[in-house]
């Protein structure tokens, strides 16, 4: 009998010890530095716990949510959405947000992560429908600011704040891309023609100033004509001069003198070429 009593007492002690150990283990919790535990007591909000070590009362207290308080990124997109000028576009964006009030995030919305995603997508579609395609392609920063403001207003009652919104890409139909490319090319050609015309005007003005200088200084005109002739013959030994009043005005001399000058420069070029060939050999 004594042995049976001792065995029964050991079993009871072991059972009690197991119950106490299970009670203590279920009451001890550890939260990470970025986590907040939402504690409910008998179905009512009790407190926020964490980070670090904290205790709850088993059976009475439950932890339905662990809220991450770090900055979270969420990608969202709008496909085949019409702009204000009825152009279908695909827009990809990234949302950076953070939970400021874990109590509201747990109690005011069923699934705050999904709610954030849907709110961002609907806001993006609204903004696209009110924006011209040209403004969307040129002013992504402005669109990002408008999106951030709209989404932040929608998520503020949930205890969530939006840090920033970044529009990653705006895709337009291939046919429209070709048309825009042709338009950009035509614009560049127009600018090139305008620049060329302005250059011609400036050159004409400079020529007019030079003409006034040469009109009052025949010697300078003669020297300039000789220099032009020399440069032309130096690059190409064959040159054709048509007798005209312009040639007579420059006073370049007789045709025999021009021919002699041409032959002399040609012989000099031939001699230099022969010397180069001999040195190479």
Secondary structure, DSSP 8 states (H G I E B T S, - for coil): -HHHHHHHHHHHHHHHHHHHHHHHHHHEEEE-TTEEEEEEETTEEEEEE-SEEEE--TTTEEEEEEEE-S-EEEEEEEEEEE-TTS-EEEEEEEEEEEES-HHHHHHT-S-HHHHHHHHHHHHHHHHHHTS-HHHHHH-HHHHHHHHHHHHHHHHGGGTEEEEEEEEEEEEE-HHHHHHHHHHHHHHHHHHHHHHHHHHHHHHHHHHHHHHHHHHT-HHHHHHHHHHHHHHHHHH-S-------HHHHHHT---HHHHHHHHHHHHHHHHHHHHHHHHHH-
